[in-house]
Amino acid sequence: MASDELSCDVLVVGGGVTGVAAALAASRSGAKTIVLENKPFVGGNATTGLALHTFKSKLGKQVVFGIGQELVDDLVDRGGAVGHIPYGGFVHSVTPVDGDHFRILVTEKLAEAGVMIIYGVNAVGVDSEDGAILAVKVAMKNQLRPIGAKVVIDCSGDADIAVAANAGFRKGRRETGKMQPVSMLLRCFGTENEKVFDAMGQGEVAMATRPDHPVPFPVYFRGSLSKWNDEVLEQKIVSNRDHMVFFNTVWPNQLNINTTAVFGVDGTDPIALSRATVELTRQAARIGDFLKRNVDGFQGTHYVPSAFAGVRETRNIEGQYEITSEDVLSGAKFDDSIGEACFPVDIHDPDTGQVSLQDIGGDGSFGLPIRSLIPKGLRNVLVAGRCISADPIAHASTRNMGACIVTGEAAGVAAAMAADRGTDVPELPVADLQNELRRRGAYVNGSREPVGKA
């Protein structure tokens, strides 16, 4: 290959949790795989310490396996996770992870799988013809260059590549275009977690142990600033009374805190998102200082805001099938399912940030049809992660990391199969894809066992 040429079988755009799963699946299938990431690290939101929501349905049945379970098992071995811990709150169980351990692990796994990672780049357009992307235009330092690929997987979160190739999409709510607020995690070191729960905790608490800490300690709980309503409003720490705070960790003396929000931000607008990042960093610092001054268990701690804003909602592509609210709230299953999701509908109101939750119907999980990963009119493109084809209610479940890993892995396998066979993605036999996913240990339509020949 000449120095100015880059090409591959499968090009993954976006190296968050979805892109990691997609790239691992594709490369392990024998496809020459490149993953593009605009940050200087891979792992996305999981590197902030957000819990990997969620592997088990409300009834306690696990439906997320495959690469997702592999990552959790390896993190447990390294001390970077504590497994799936019963919670009893809005989900059956939670899967907290250490963000730094997650980043190290997935970087190593991609390297071991032979994936080429290109950091610090932005995909800015495509060359396409007759519904097929021939190359993705990438802005690198001092240059703009094309990367050719047989199949492209859009794991950008914003459907950037699919939209550049003229895929249809919806952005935010159909009536108003409003999107859920953006947030930023705050990580606190030197905490006394039991004291924090006693001071702020509300409802259930998930307790876990570690080999180096056999006494159970809190790893996931919800808290409130209600005791300090007057002070937090007067000092403009937050903008509403009874402000909710969500905590998770895998350590007895560290906490990840999810409580910031900026409203009215279009996550596809880099200027708007940059301004929001400034405000979120300020918010996180104000909250960290307030906790240190006022809440037992935070004295003597130090804190670090996340390096980037977390975006909940932007575009969803118009796919061959749109997952609907009815599908989610009834626990629908599909003949062409490539996996299942089980996190409840989790909507942060675009105007107030108030969280509303709705359980998944039926047996507590719903199917993810491969059609929802295939943009209408495109031949060699898949999307995975939060930009799959789903209506606003369904999106509030599918945007979460458990489902993102499932769709990422399925997209990676499908892309590698299509590239190897020289087949357009929509023409790929679904039964072959499902069987291959089962062979790898994924849970597809109630089974992890291959049917017939793979």
Order of alpha helices (4+ residues) and beta strands (2+ residues): beta-alpha-beta-alpha-beta-beta-alpha-beta-beta-beta-beta-alpha-beta-beta-alpha-beta-beta-alpha-beta-beta-alpha-beta-beta-alpha-beta-beta-beta-beta-beta-alpha-alpha-alpha
